[in-house]
C-alpha cells in the first residue's frame, strides 16, 4: 500500500483485467479502474502473483479475469 495514502479514512477498490497463462503466470495486466493512488501498488503486487490454471477437459487453458483489491482504513 502506498505510504502517501489518503488522509485519515478511505474505503476504495482497485481492479485490473489480467491474462493468465496456462502455467498460472500473469501474462498481461491492463484496464486499471479505481483510485489512482492505489493502482501502482496493485499493479506491482500483481507482477508477483501466480494463479492456479483454469482447466478445460482436464487441461490448463489461458484465460482473462479481473483482479479486484479492497483498501480500507480504520
C-alpha positions as CSV (number, residue, x, y, z in Angstrom):
1,X,0.0,0.0,0.0
2,X,1.4,3.5,-0.8
3,X,2.8,5.3,2.2
4,X,1.3,8.6,1.0
5,X,-2.3,7.2,1.3
6,X,-5.3,9.4,1.5
7,X,-5.5,11.1,4.9
8,X,-7.5,9.5,7.7
9,X,-10.2,7.4,6.1
10,X,-10.5,5.6,2.8
11,X,-12.6,2.7,1.6
12,X,-12.0,2.0,-2.1
13,X,-11.4,-0.7,-4.7
14,X,-8.9,-1.0,-7.5
15,X,-9.3,-3.6,-10.3
16,X,-7.3,-4.7,-13.3
17,X,-8.1,-7.1,-16.1
18,X,-5.5,-9.9,-16.2
19,X,-4.5,-12.5,-18.7
20,X,-3.4,-15.8,-17.0
21,X,-1.2,-18.2,-19.0
22,X,-1.6,-22.0,-18.9
23,X,1.2,-22.2,-16.2
24,X,-0.6,-19.7,-13.9
25,X,1.6,-16.7,-14.6
26,X,0.1,-13.4,-15.4
27,X,1.0,-12.5,-18.9
28,X,-0.7,-9.1,-19.2
29,X,-2.3,-6.5,-16.9
30,X,-4.5,-3.8,-18.3
31,X,-7.5,-1.5,-17.9
32,X,-7.0,-0.2,-14.3
33,X,-10.0,1.1,-12.5
34,X,-10.4,2.7,-9.1
35,X,-8.4,5.2,-7.0
36,X,-5.3,6.2,-8.9
37,X,-3.2,6.5,-5.7
38,X,-3.5,2.7,-5.2
39,X,-3.3,1.5,-8.8
40,X,0.5,1.4,-8.8
41,X,0.7,-0.7,-5.7
42,X,-1.8,-3.2,-7.0
43,X,-0.1,-3.4,-10.4
44,X,3.3,-4.0,-8.8
45,X,1.9,-6.7,-6.5
46,X,0.2,-8.5,-9.4
47,X,3.7,-8.8,-11.0
48,X,4.4,-11.5,-8.4
49,X,1.1,-13.3,-8.3
50,X,0.6,-16.8,-9.7
51,X,-2.7,-18.4,-10.2
52,X,-3.9,-22.0,-10.3
53,X,-4.5,-22.6,-14.0
54,X,-8.1,-22.9,-15.2
55,X,-8.8,-26.3,-16.6
56,X,-10.9,-27.3,-19.6
57,X,-11.3,-31.1,-20.3
58,X,-8.6,-31.6,-17.7
59,X,-6.0,-29.4,-19.5
60,X,-4.8,-25.9,-18.4
61,X,-6.1,-23.1,-20.6
62,X,-5.3,-19.4,-20.9
63,X,-8.0,-17.1,-19.6
64,X,-8.8,-13.5,-18.8
65,X,-10.1,-12.4,-15.4
66,X,-10.5,-9.4,-13.2
67,X,-8.5,-9.0,-10.0
68,X,-10.2,-6.6,-7.5
69,X,-8.4,-5.4,-4.4
70,X,-10.2,-3.6,-1.5
71,X,-8.4,-0.9,0.5
72,X,-9.9,0.2,3.8
73,X,-8.6,2.2,6.7
74,X,-10.0,2.1,10.2
